């Protein structure tokens, strides 16, 4: 009898040792901060779906438990529950009799295995008790279910054994969907009248259907995700293929450039060998001349010097006198000691002018991937390789970057702008007219200082600085003055013309470029004293810039139609860029011979800057930058390149420093 009581106690107490997640006897019961306990392995499974947060939300009460670096492994064991679990296993022989439904008959005293359960009597029954229930009329109408159906989950009997702790005699055979608890009938009447109450059996069936549906949805979702993983791997293959093609294109371009470099090397070697032969020939000629003089001297002295000179007759004496005179003349000839040295000096002065370092690079792969969509990643991987211009020896660049132009600083000018030029890579010189006469140096941070090396009360029109800080300023439409860095006047340039403006610029070799609204561009040497070229133009030219190769980029600015054209020094022109009516073009050339053109739509207050590459005498558009938000209070503007990544744009009373990102 005592053994039966112990088993019943063990069976009853085991209901409190079940993990709410796996519905099994606790395995390493682990307690959360809220006090609820779960199996450690169940918490680990639960945590797998929440790896992106540093805490765990209790599945029962939703309170938060902070997790350390080891997450669930650092949570403490519920020692009390663990002790009860050990006791339970010891009493039940290590078998989970509750969950395995290994119940004994409770209708008799023989403790045989139960084969059925009477819902009416609330008793497990062995085979003999089942026969009695079926034969005796006193048990007629009792609801009997087989243990096989109970084990397979077809029917539920668990709720029949849980009594209400408030109404001791009542079974918790109903479920409150609002409170998510099992209740008895009296509890419903007392505290759950307006709640959504369900029969326990109905709730369990509904819950099973929900679990079954979720299981099916999980299977479908799993299949969908596995299919997506397969698609990702297919896209990975596409990415690898695209990257391999890009790599092959780069290597092919590299191979082509290497061949071009090797060809260039052979050309240079041939030029050097030709120079060497030329110098050798010049030196051999000098050497041959000296040897011929030695031979002549030796021949003459052999004829003149003779032991019988004292016995010469008239004719012989005359002949020897003539020989002596010729020999004396030979000896008086100055020995050429300098020509060979000049030739050697010329050879020593020969230099290789290396190509611009900015042209010889392998470019860069722009922008890290920041999209997670497989399609976006694949689209981004489908880059194309743009080979470099043949005029520039590099391997080009990878397309797909995001070129942009952004305003770094907007500076209010102290007066009306008349002229602007680059002063350093981070500053400009501004010429003012009208009442605000003078020249200001303004840096990219907005710092301003007056330029006081020359008189500031003169009405200057435009300005340009040479590399050594020699200054050229125009004072009218026909005259400009050259000043040394210390402010002393060096020269005056006079140009015929009828325009109101006199625009200045300089070439990379420090030549002075002048445009004064005529159909030509004047090019003076760096001193301003010599007119080297006059380049005829097809349009009235208000601005002119020079490339390193000597090409001239011209702008007709605010004339209609406004055009930008590239010329060589002989006046041959490429195809002009022409703006729509009312839009004016201003151009500048940077240190890498890239051409920036600002399209100024004064009426609509809009400025769009485009970047062009030189293709011979034509301009090939590379980038149209985003439209800039600028205040346009006048149609006369200036665009100046300070460095390859920095532009200055000005319009009468506003100066904008803009950064170029390619």
C-alpha positions, 0 to 999 in steps of 0.5 A: 500500500505504501508503495502505491502511495509513493508511486502516486505521489511521484506521478503527481509531482512529475506534473510540476517537473515538466518544461513548458517548452519541450513538455518533457521532464526538466533536463538541466533546469535553467532559471531566468531572472523572472524565476521561470525555469526551462531546460537548458537545451530548450533555451538554447534552441529558443535563443537561436532565433534571437542572436541579434539581441543581447537579452532573452525574453521569457516565453511565459511572462515576457520579462527580459533577462540580460545575456552575457557573452556565453549567452544561455551557458552563463545562466544559473541552474535551478538547483531546487528543481534539479533536486526534485528531478533527481528524486523523481527519476530515482523513485520511478526507476529513471522512467518518465512514466507520465509522458510515456503514459506507462500508467498502472491500473488505479481501479484495482489493487494489483497495479497491472499496466493500464490499457484504457481510461474511464473519463467518468470514473477518472481511473486507469484500468487494466484489462480485467477492470475494463471487462468489468466496466463493460459487463456491469450495468452500474458502469453503463454510459461511462466514457472509456478511451484506450491508452493507445489513443491517449498515447497517440494524442487522439484524445486528451485526459490530462485536464481531468487530473488537474483540480482547481486550487480554489474550488478543490472538487472541480476539474479544470476542464475549460480554457480562458483564451483571454487569460491563457489559463485553464479554469473550472466552471465555477471560476468561469462564473466568478471571474471570467464571465465576459472572457472567451471561454473554450472547452478544454477538449475543443481548445486542445483540438484547435491548438493541435490544428494550429500546431499542424498548420504551423508545422506545414507552414514551417515545412513550406517556409523551409522549402522556400528558404532552401530554394532561396539559398539555392538561388543565392548560390546561383547568383554567387556563380553569376557574381563570380562569373561577372568578377572574372570577366571584369578581371579578364578585361583588366588583364587584357587592358593591362596586356595592351598597355604593356605592349604600348609601353614596350612599343614606346620603349622601343621608340625611345631606344631608337631615338636614343640610338639615333641621337647617339649616332648623330653625336658620334657623327658630329664628333667623328667629323671634328676628329676627321678635321683634326686628323686632316689638319695633322696630315696637312701639317706633316706633309707641308713640313716634310716639303719645307724642311730640307738640308739643301735649303741653302742652295735653292734657286729662284723658283725653288726658293719661291715655292718653299716660301709659299709652303712656309706661308701656308704652313704658318697659316695652318699653325695659326688656325685656332684649334676647335676645343669647344665644339666637342664639349658643346656636343657632349653638353647637348648629350648630357642635357637630353632628358626623359620627360616622364609621363604625368604620374596621374595618368599611370594607375590601375584605377580603383574599385568603388563603393562597398556593397551595402545591399542585401538583396541577391538581385541588387548584389548581382546587378552591382556585380555586372560591372563593365570595364571602360578602357582608358583613352589612348591619349592617357596611359592608364588602365581606365576605371571601373564603371558603376561608381556614383560621381557627384559634385557637392558644395563645400562652402558658399562665400559672400563676396564683398563686391561685384566680381570682375575676375577670378583665378586660382591662387593655390590648390586651395584658394582663389584670387578675386578681382572686384570692380566698381566701388569695391576695387582691389584683389582678395585671396579667399581660401576654401574655408572662407578665410580672406586677405587683401592682396596688397603687392600692387595698387588696389585702387585701380579698376582691374578687369581680370587677373592670373598668377604664374607659378613663380607668383608673377602677376598679370592683370588687365586694366582695360579691354586692350591693356594688361600689366605684368608685375613681379612677385614683389609688386614692381611692374615688368611689362605692358601688353597691348592688344587691339580689340573692342570688347568690354572685357579682357579675360586672362589665363595661363597655360601649364607652361606659363604662357599668357592666354588672352581673350577679349571677345574677338574671333581669336586667342592671343598667346604671349610668352611668360614675360608678356613681351612676345606674342607667340601665337594668334589662334583664330576662332569661329566664334567670339571668344570670351574665355580660353584655357590650355591643356598640357598638349597645347590645345586651346579650350574656348568659351563664348560665355553669355553670347547666343548661342553659347558654345565651347570649342577646342582648337589646336595652335593652328586654329583647327577646331573640333566639334563645338558644344552648343547650349540652348537659347538662354543657357551660357557655357563656362569652361575650365581645364584641370591639371589632368586635361579634363574639361569641366563645363558649367551650363548656367540657366540664369532664367531658371536659376539652375547650374549644371556642371559636366565633365568631359574627356578630350578626344583629339579636338572633340569633347566626350562627355563622361559625367553629368553631375547633379544640379547645384542649388546656387544663387544666380544674380548675374549671367556673367560667371567664372569656373576655375579648377583649383585641383583635380578634385576641387572647383570654384564657381562664382557669380557676381557676389557669390563664391562656391567651393565645390568638391568633385567625387568620381 
